[in-house]
Amino acid sequence: MSIFSRKHIYPIGVDLGSNSIKIAQLYLDNGKLDICDAAMILKPQELETGSGQWQRWVADQIKKTISSGHFKGVKVVAGIISDELYIDHIKIERVEDSKLEESVRENMKAKLPYDSTNAMLKYVAIPSSNPKEMNIVVIAAERLKVERHLAILEEAKVEIAGMSVWPFAMSHAFTKFFARRESDKNKVALLLDVGHRHSDIVISRHEELFFARSVKHGLEDIKENGSCDILISEINACVRYFENTHKVDRISRLMFLSGASADQSVCRALASLGREMEIVAQVGDCLEAIRPNPTKKLSFERRGSKIDWSVAFGLSLTE
């Protein structure tokens, strides 16, 4: 009998980034999360993201990593590359639920960088103090690029359980690892994930998404500029927009989702921002939040890991 027979095993999360692939699978054992396996594969510099050669490389890496690791099954939830998402926040006249998608599409016609009829949309209605208006978070992806992702997964010989996007994956990871108390369900949190060349910002209350934005300023830019000022300015702009638009509780948590070796310049900048907002800024390491199992073999070296697993873990937790 398998040692996992009485445990709940989540799908394999596949986080496709512009610089790497992160693959992770979690399972639940007596109410505690643990890792089946996880792996990160860096993209060769000569490969152009989105090219046919890149697609074949991604499919091959996913197939090899899952088959050679300690993953269970081939059921996968994959994330769409951040750069291929269009995220906007719009106000529309309040309509019936049956007419909401039509209204959202009509409002997005002039905004999308491609024909709106070729867009796949995910939208979330946000509480509004105006009974005649609706605040909407819109997440769009070009159908052709979504179909390309599906083709990659089919080539990798996996079972596609679903596709998701980083705002929801970040929110899933945060709530499962850092907001488990009953009192946390009513707190609004600002989450930050700083990547290679971009940073992702989410504002949510538990898993209720209020705001999401990806800014083209990441760790490499911070190193080149020697300052976090641009990133902090972007975060402040997001906070002001949220406070001016949404009539919900104020932000009471600020969390930098990062690996154990979080960038110290970002940590210092966020600590200063937290003091200005009169809240505590924290570093949230999803890997550290899982108590290590000394008998477990993983496809990466856990000790001293600098990898941020929040999106990959969040994708695995998507069901």
MARTORGU-212900 format. One line per 2 residues: number of its first residue (from 1); for each residue x, y, z of C-alpha. Coordinates in Angstrom, 3 decimals, always signed. Layout:
BEGIN
NUM) X:Y:Z  ...
***
This chain:
BEGIN
1) +0.000:+0.000:+0.000  +1.294:+3.468:-0.896
3) +2.383:+5.654:+2.000  +0.218:+8.346:+0.401
5) -2.967:+6.263:+0.377  -4.482:+8.103:+3.358
7) -3.178:+11.515:+2.363  -4.627:+14.134:+0.093
9) -2.290:+14.826:-2.809  -2.644:+18.121:-4.660
11) -1.960:+18.569:-8.394  +1.531:+19.447:-9.596
13) +1.964:+23.207:-9.897  +3.927:+24.380:-12.944
15) +5.079:+27.991:-12.720  +6.342:+29.116:-16.134
17) +8.507:+32.200:-15.774  +10.508:+34.211:-18.278
19) +13.721:+33.026:-16.602  +12.899:+29.562:-15.234
21) +10.381:+26.768:-14.705  +9.358:+25.890:-11.156
23) +7.519:+22.632:-10.564  +6.096:+21.716:-7.151
25) +3.573:+19.337:-5.619  +2.180:+19.457:-2.088
27) +0.138:+17.002:-0.070  -1.907:+17.214:+3.102
29) -1.131:+14.781:+5.925  -3.244:+15.004:+9.089
31) -3.963:+18.665:+8.446  -0.318:+19.590:+7.732
33) +1.094:+20.499:+4.347  +4.215:+18.762:+3.084
35) +6.119:+18.518:-0.189  +5.971:+15.544:-2.548
37) +8.725:+17.136:-4.587  +9.830:+20.409:-6.160
39) +12.344:+21.434:-8.796  +13.539:+24.566:-10.567
41) +15.051:+24.582:-14.060  +16.793:+27.729:-15.332
43) +16.122:+28.726:-18.926  +19.187:+28.720:-21.190
45) +20.035:+32.319:-22.067  +20.035:+31.641:-25.797
47) +16.384:+30.553:-25.783  +13.827:+33.250:-26.560
49) +10.717:+32.893:-24.380  +7.753:+32.011:-26.555
51) +9.773:+30.682:-29.491  +9.195:+27.219:-30.935
53) +12.526:+26.061:-29.531  +11.535:+27.370:-26.084
55) +8.204:+25.548:-26.264  +9.916:+22.247:-27.055
57) +12.433:+22.825:-24.259  +9.674:+23.563:-21.713
59) +7.682:+20.464:-22.677  +10.790:+18.286:-22.462
61) +11.825:+19.713:-19.069  +8.351:+19.275:-17.555
63) +8.141:+15.681:-18.796  +11.635:+14.732:-17.604
65) +11.342:+16.472:-14.233  +8.020:+14.887:-13.314
67) +8.986:+11.388:-14.483  +12.384:+11.394:-12.766
69) +11.340:+13.055:-9.497  +9.209:+12.040:-6.523
71) +6.007:+13.521:-7.926  +2.748:+11.580:-7.666
73) +0.705:+11.255:-10.845  +0.731:+13.642:-13.793
75) -2.182:+15.948:-12.947  -1.009:+19.540:-13.464
77) -2.216:+23.080:-12.751  -0.116:+25.501:-14.802
79) +0.343:+29.227:-14.527  +0.409:+31.629:-17.460
81) +3.591:+33.695:-17.810  +3.214:+37.051:-16.048
83) +4.326:+39.015:-19.130  +1.506:+37.455:-21.160
85) -1.261:+38.673:-18.851  -3.094:+41.969:-19.154
87) -4.501:+43.143:-15.824  -6.737:+46.160:-15.386
89) -9.120:+47.648:-12.839  -12.311:+49.132:-14.219
91) -15.582:+50.672:-13.048  -18.767:+49.720:-14.840
93) -22.436:+50.401:-14.404  -23.995:+47.769:-12.158
95) -25.585:+45.007:-14.241  -27.159:+41.620:-13.650
97) -24.781:+38.673:-13.311  -25.963:+37.280:-16.662
99) -24.803:+40.454:-18.430  -21.564:+41.000:-16.520
101) -19.177:+39.304:-18.964  -20.671:+41.173:-21.916
103) -20.265:+44.480:-20.068  -16.665:+43.702:-19.058
105) -15.727:+42.745:-22.631  -17.292:+45.925:-23.986
107) -15.285:+48.032:-21.521  -12.057:+46.227:-22.379
109) -12.346:+46.617:-26.169  -10.293:+49.772:-26.397
111) -7.823:+48.757:-23.672  -6.561:+45.350:-24.705
113) -3.459:+45.238:-26.936  -5.254:+42.659:-29.118
115) -8.758:+42.002:-30.416  -11.050:+41.491:-27.415
117) -12.835:+38.648:-29.221  -9.540:+36.735:-28.999
119) -9.193:+37.353:-25.259  -9.791:+34.870:-22.469
121) -11.045:+36.818:-19.466  -11.137:+36.218:-15.733
123) -12.797:+38.956:-13.716  -13.600:+39.563:-10.078
125) -16.254:+41.977:-8.798  -15.071:+44.075:-5.826
127) -17.349:+45.679:-3.181  -18.312:+49.256:-4.103
129) -19.847:+51.966:-1.936  -21.764:+53.217:-4.968
131) -24.886:+51.078:-5.513  -24.911:+52.034:-9.201
133) -21.319:+50.982:-9.910  -19.192:+47.852:-9.871
135) -15.429:+47.706:-9.379  -13.918:+44.915:-11.458
137) -10.446:+43.340:-11.535  -9.940:+42.036:-15.085
139) -7.255:+39.483:-15.961  -6.954:+38.781:-19.678
141) -4.771:+36.564:-21.842  -4.660:+36.201:-25.600
143) -6.374:+32.967:-26.616  -3.522:+32.025:-28.965
145) -0.982:+32.163:-26.122  -3.214:+30.154:-23.781
147) -3.581:+27.523:-26.492  +0.215:+27.513:-26.869
149) +0.540:+26.745:-23.147  -1.980:+23.928:-23.486
151) -0.035:+22.515:-26.426  +3.167:+22.555:-24.347
153) +1.448:+20.619:-21.557  -0.006:+18.099:-23.998
155) +3.463:+17.599:-25.478  +4.777:+17.014:-21.928
157) +2.270:+14.129:-21.568  +0.603:+15.485:-18.426
159) -3.056:+15.611:-17.413  -4.242:+19.223:-17.469
161) -6.278:+19.793:-14.308  -6.487:+23.532:-14.904
163) -4.704:+26.783:-15.595  -4.402:+29.709:-13.224
165) -2.630:+33.050:-12.869  -0.153:+34.461:-10.388
167) -2.576:+36.746:-8.428  -4.645:+33.747:-7.352
169) -1.594:+31.526:-6.804  +0.008:+34.138:-4.526
171) -3.242:+34.501:-2.604  -3.585:+30.709:-2.214
173) -0.038:+30.390:-0.899  -0.453:+33.287:+1.517
175) -3.702:+32.023:+3.022  -2.519:+28.411:+3.356
177) +0.826:+29.242:+4.962  +0.530:+32.634:+6.657
179) -3.164:+33.386:+7.288  -4.520:+30.244:+8.932
181) -6.002:+31.788:+12.040  -9.691:+32.669:+12.094
183) -8.843:+36.328:+12.766  -6.729:+36.449:+9.577
185) -9.791:+35.946:+7.380  -10.893:+39.545:+7.896
187) -7.500:+41.210:+7.393  -6.503:+42.915:+4.161
189) -2.941:+42.062:+3.100  -0.534:+43.494:+0.550
191) +1.629:+40.747:-0.971  +4.810:+41.316:-2.960
193) +6.735:+38.845:-5.129  +9.949:+40.294:-6.604
195) +11.182:+38.431:-9.663  +14.122:+38.707:-12.040
197) +12.822:+41.642:-14.113  +9.347:+42.300:-12.722
199) +7.508:+42.435:-9.408  +3.979:+41.227:-8.717
201) +1.719:+43.039:-6.249  -1.528:+41.658:-4.814
203) -3.976:+43.151:-2.326  -6.489:+40.678:-0.943
205) -8.589:+39.777:+2.054  -7.849:+36.104:+2.645
207) -8.545:+34.681:-0.857  -10.802:+37.578:-1.893
209) -8.805:+39.424:-4.561  -9.048:+43.223:-4.532
211) -6.090:+44.334:-6.617  -3.267:+42.926:-8.757
213) -0.519:+44.557:-10.759  +2.770:+43.454:-12.290
215) +5.432:+46.150:-12.625  +8.495:+45.854:-14.863
217) +11.024:+46.386:-12.104  +12.686:+43.406:-10.431
219) +15.817:+42.340:-8.599  +18.122:+42.938:-11.566
221) +16.801:+46.494:-11.919  +17.271:+47.118:-8.202
223) +20.871:+45.912:-8.440  +21.548:+48.087:-11.487
225) +19.963:+51.188:-9.918  +21.308:+50.514:-6.448
227) +17.938:+51.507:-5.025  +14.418:+50.224:-4.344
229) +12.901:+53.685:-4.830  +11.106:+52.852:-8.088
231) +9.603:+49.661:-6.629  +8.459:+51.447:-3.459
233) +6.950:+54.221:-5.592  +4.988:+51.600:-7.558
235) +3.768:+49.938:-4.353  +2.680:+53.319:-2.953
237) +0.746:+54.026:-6.157  -1.042:+50.674:-5.802
239) -1.904:+51.403:-2.166  -3.265:+54.875:-3.020
241) -5.394:+53.456:-5.823  -6.761:+50.764:-3.550
243) -7.556:+53.165:-0.721  -9.244:+55.655:-3.047
245) -11.256:+53.063:-4.950  -12.322:+50.327:-2.543
247) -14.329:+50.984:+0.563  -13.144:+47.992:+2.565
249) -10.902:+47.619:+5.601  -7.469:+49.255:+5.408
251) -4.363:+47.186:+4.689  -3.126:+45.629:+7.917
253) -0.423:+43.209:+6.662  +2.524:+43.669:+4.322
255) +4.288:+40.485:+3.214  +7.303:+39.970:+0.960
257) +6.909:+36.445:-0.439  +10.491:+35.296:-0.850
259) +12.979:+32.506:-0.266  +15.064:+32.220:+2.884
261) +17.751:+34.559:+1.522  +15.433:+37.484:+0.820
263) +17.064:+40.506:-0.787  +18.089:+42.701:+2.137
265) +17.643:+45.986:+0.289  +14.018:+45.064:-0.458
267) +13.504:+43.953:+3.154  +14.805:+47.283:+4.481
269) +12.691:+49.276:+2.029  +9.539:+47.330:+2.933
271) +10.258:+47.683:+6.657  +10.410:+51.445:+6.149
273) +7.187:+51.375:+4.113  +5.535:+49.323:+6.844
275) +6.456:+51.928:+9.449  +4.932:+54.654:+7.268
277) +1.730:+52.610:+6.914  +1.851:+51.750:+10.632
279) +1.839:+48.014:+9.955  +4.439:+45.275:+10.317
281) +6.285:+44.178:+7.184  +7.148:+40.463:+7.094
283) +9.057:+38.027:+4.906  +6.991:+34.975:+3.986
285) +9.054:+31.927:+2.982  +6.616:+29.165:+1.951
287) +9.356:+26.550:+2.056  +10.317:+27.519:+5.607
289) +6.641:+27.312:+6.623  +6.715:+23.554:+5.927
291) +8.470:+21.589:+8.667  +11.240:+19.549:+7.009
293) +10.868:+15.785:+6.886  +14.400:+14.345:+7.377
295) +13.481:+11.147:+5.500  +12.099:+12.972:+2.464
297) +14.228:+13.150:-0.685  +13.630:+16.178:-2.891
299) +14.876:+17.161:-6.347  +16.525:+20.303:-4.953
301) +18.716:+21.151:-1.983  +16.350:+22.478:+0.657
303) +19.029:+23.757:+3.028  +19.902:+27.367:+2.234
305) +17.497:+27.471:-0.726  +17.095:+30.959:-2.210
307) +14.131:+29.987:-4.383  +10.741:+31.642:-3.900
309) +8.164:+28.864:-4.229  +5.032:+30.927:-3.505
311) +3.509:+30.832:-7.013  +4.427:+27.185:-7.712
313) +3.057:+26.106:-4.314  -0.032:+28.265:-4.835
315) -0.673:+26.619:-8.204  -0.400:+23.171:-6.610
317) -2.974:+24.239:-4.007  -5.439:+25.240:-6.762
319) -8.263:+22.732:-7.079
***
